[in-house]
């Protein structure tokens, strides 16, 4: 009787929790409403089955509990019962799978007028590439990837010269336009996911996967990795801004093409470029911006030599000693306003030196003088 009661309470408690819990889907920001429908269909079929089976188990355990002098009858087969169970199960599976197959067919058939955006995932950051004025992506090879060619664009391919390269975790897209996302991974298996778009897809090393969507409202959306990809998987986040056409064009005009990156809007010394690669390889840009915006961690723009307040109220100068300590023991001193989410890293002395040079290069001479 006690076991039957516990099972019944679990069923009742689960139903009550469903209606009283504070969580719900975020408002959808794309045309994929039918994806929500498939989720709800699956939820209700599984939920009803859970309640019926749970209640039946509780009833059966109580009805057929042990009684003195009572014996069970062995019945190896029951053809009518098996037919009913097979039929009901088949109907349930078909009803759950059919909507998914319908939406999947639409999901992978991209409209001819869709603009293309490439996403490159790597531990533990995102990069984005858009075709330039010619509307054609340059061909790429992972063997070409370095600090001045983060996407590995093949030299000599004229279509790659005007490609727009976005090496931060921030992407802007216009609303009310079809967008095809081309996904590739530099290292391990990732999964590009924008919850409010309801779209996601695995990023498999050595191949290009894709999906499409149409943004329907202006806003700021989270980009997440939905595949466990390493120790800093939880920090592999980005931001997708859905803009009006005018705002998108303004943002696009300020981005750097591959030709401009090679020419160097801000030329870097070799040791600084090496430091950028160290930061990129270790996923630092997943949490630290170079443009002054605060993300998971403090921005690196104009930070070197400044006095910053810690969570305990003390003031600390951002110098080599502080940075070294923060790398090996990230929770020792936390900048006020940020959470202790960073994990320890072990870097070689050569990598540390290059990283320090890169960090210092992010602070202008005027800012450094003012800080001193």
N, C-alpha and C positions, 0 to 999 in steps of 0.2 A: 504493500500500500504506500509506503514511504517513497519508493522509487517512482511509482506512478504519479504521485503528488509532485515530486521534484520536476519530472518531465512536463507536467501540465503547467507548473509555475514558470518554467523556462519559456514555454510557448506563449503564455499570456504576457509575461514580462517583455518578450521580444516585440510583440505587437504594440504594447504600450510605449516601449522605447522608440519605436519607429515614429509614432505620432507626436511624441513629446520632445524628441531630440532637437537641438538647435541647428543642426547641419542641413544644408541643402545645396543643390547645384548652383554655381555662380551664374549670373545672367549670361545668356548666350550672346556672342558678338559676331556670329557668322550665319550663313544660310543653312547650317547643318542641324536644324531642328529635328530632323528625322532620326539622327543619331540618339538624341534624348528619348525619342519614342521607342527605339529598340531597347534601350536600357530599361525603361519603365515596363515594357512588355515582359522582358526577362525577369525583372524584379517581382512583378505581380504573379507570374506563373510559379516561380520558385517560392515566393512567399506563401501563396495558397497551398502549394504542395507541402511546405514545411509545417503549416498549421494543421492540415488534415492528417499527415503522417504522425506528427507529434501527439495529437489528440488520440489517434487510433492506438498508438503505442501505449499511452497511459491507460486507455480503456482495456486493451488486451491484457496488459500486465495485471490490472486489478481483477478482471473477470476470470482469467485463467491462472490465478495464483495457486500455490500449492494448498491442497486440502487433504486431510487424512482419509485414506481409502479411495482416493480419486486418481484415475490413471489416464494418461493421454493416449490417443489413437494415432498410430503412424500412417500418414497418407503421403506417399512419395510424389504423387502427381495429382494436379487438379487442372485439367485442360481448360475448362471454362474460365477459371480465375486467371490462368496464364494468358489467355487470349485478351481478356479485359485489361490486364496490366500492360501487355505489349501494345495494345491499341491506344490506350490513354497516354502511355509514355511516348509513343510515336507522334501522336497529335501534338503533345506538349513540345517536343523537340522541333518539329516542323514549324510550329507557330513562333518559336524563339529564333530559329535560324533563318527563316524566309525573309523577315524584315532586314536582317543584317546583310544578307546576300544582295538584296535590292539596293541598299544604301552603299554597299561596297562597290557595286557596279558603277554607281555615280561617282564614288570617291576616287576611282582610278581613271575615269574617262574625263580628261581635262578639256575644258572649253578651248576652242581654237584661239580666242582672243586673250587668253590669260598671260599676264606678265610673269616673267620668270625671276626667281630669287634663289640663289644657292646658299645653303647653310653648311658650314664645316664645323663638325664637333670634334673636340679633343679634350683630353684631361687637363683642366676641367673648366672649359670656357667655350664660347660660341664665336664664330666669325661669319660674316655675310658678304656675298658678292652679287652685284647686279650688272647686267650687260650695259655697255655704254651707248653712245648715240647710234652705233650700227645695229643694236638690238641683238647681237650675237655674242655668246660667251667665248672667250679664248679657251683653248684646250689646256689641260693641266696634267701634271705628274707629281706624285708625292716626292720623288727624288729631287725636285727643284725647290722644295720648301726651305726657306731661310728667312732671316729677319726682314729683308727687303722684298721678299716674294712669299708672303705667308700662305698663299693658295697654291703655289707651285705652278704658276702659269708658264707655259712653254715659250721660251724666247723665240722670236722669229714669227710667231703667230700674230698677224696684224689685228685679229679680232680681240686679242687680249689687252692691247695697249690702252683702250678706253674703258676697260672693265672698271667698275667702281668697287673699291675694297673698303670694307668696314671691319676693322680689327677689334672693335669693342663688343660688349654684350648687348648692344642697343641697336634695334632695327626700327625703321619707320616704314609704314605702308599706307597707301591711300585707301579710303573707304569706297565701297560700291564699285570695286574693280576686281575681276577674277585674278587670283594669284596662284601660280604653281610653285611649290617649294621643292627644290632639288636638294636632296640630303646626302652627304657623304661624311665619312669619319676618317680622321687622320691616324687613329691608333686602335681603339677598342670599340666594342659595341656600345652605342649610345641610342637614345630615343628622344627625338625632338617633339615636345608636347607643349601646346598652349591650351590650358584648361578651358578658357572662355571661348575658344574657337571650336572646341570639342574634337580637334584633329591632332593625331599623333602618328608617328611612324618610326620604326627602327632605322638606325643608321649603321650600315654594315661595312666594315673596312673592305676596300676593293670593289665596291659597287655603288651605284647611285640609285637611291629609292626616292619616292616622290608622293605627294598628295596635293590637292588643291582646295581652296576655299575662297569665299568672298566676304570680306569684312563689311559689317553692316552698321557700325556705329563708331563714333570717335571715342577714343579712350586709351588708357594705359593698361597693358596686359602683362601677366607674368609668363616667362618662358622657363620651362623646367626640363630636366633630363629624367625620363621615366624608366631608365634602365640602370641598374647598379653597375657603375663603371669604374669604381676605385674608391680610395679612401676619402676623397673630397667630392664624391658624387652629390652629396646634399647641398654643396655650394655651387653647383653648376647651374646657375640661374642667369636669366637675362630679362630684358624688357622689350616688349613690342608696343610701339606707339601707333595707333591708328589715327591718321590725320585727314583733314580735308585735302583736296587736291592742291590747293594753293600752299598750305603748310608743308605738304610733302615735297612739292617742287622747291620750296625755299630750303628745306633740309637737304635735298638731293644736290642742290647747287654748291653746297659747302663740303661735299665729300671728295675724297681723293681718288683719282684714277691710278691704274697701275703705272702708267707712264710718269705721272707726277710723283708717285712714291719712289720710283727708281731715281728720278731727278733729285728728289729730296726737298720737300718743302722746308724741312728742318734737318739738314744733313747730320748724320750721327757718326762719331768716331767708331772705329772697329770695336773698342772695348765696351762702348755704350751699346752698340748693336748686339754684342755678345750678351750683355746684361739683359737686354730686352728678350732675347731668346731664352735665357735662364728663367725669367719671370713667366714667359709664355709657356714654357715646358712644364713648369710646376703649378700652373693653373692660377697664378697670382691675379690675373686680370678678371677672374671670375668674381673677385670680391673688392678689388681696388681699381678705381678709374684713373684715367690720365687727364680728364677734362674738368675736374673740379666737382663732379657730381658724387654724392655719397651713396654708396650701394650697401653691400653687406659690411664692408670695412671702410676706413677712412680713405679719401682720395690721395693719390701720390703727387698731385699737382702742387707745386710750390710748398711742399711740406718740409723739405730738408732744412735743418737749422732753426726751425721754429719751436717755440715753447708751447706745448699742448697740455691741456688739463686731462688728468686721468680720472677714473671712476672714484678713486679715494680722495679726490680733491687736490692732489699734489700736481706740480707742474714738471714736465719732463721735456728736455730738448731732444728733438728728433735728429739723432746723429748715428754714427756707425755703431757705437756701443748699444744704443737702444734697439736698433734694427737687428743686430746680431742676437740680442737677448730675445726679441720678439719672435725670431725664427725658430730658435731651439726650445723656448718656453713661452708660448704665446699668451698664457694666462697670467704671466708675472705682472704686467702693467697693461691695463686696458684703457684705451682712449674713451673719454666720457661720451655717452650717447651710443655706444656700440656694444654688442654682446660678445662674450668670449667663445666664438665659434671656430676659430682657427685651430688647426692641428699642427703639432711640431713637424719640422722638416730638418733633414740632414743634407747639407750642401757642402761640396768641396770648397777648399779655400779659394781656388780659382773662380768658381762660380759665385762665391760670396763677394769677392773683389769686383767682378764684373757687374753684379747686381747693385753694389753700392755706387758704382760709377753711373749706372743707368738711373738710379733714384736721384742722385745729385743733378743729373742732366734735366730732370723734370722741374727743377727750380730755376727760375730766371735769375740773372745776376742782380737785377734790381731787388727782387724779393729776398734773395740771400743777404744782400747788404742791409736791407731793412730789418731782417730778422736778427742780424748781428748787432 
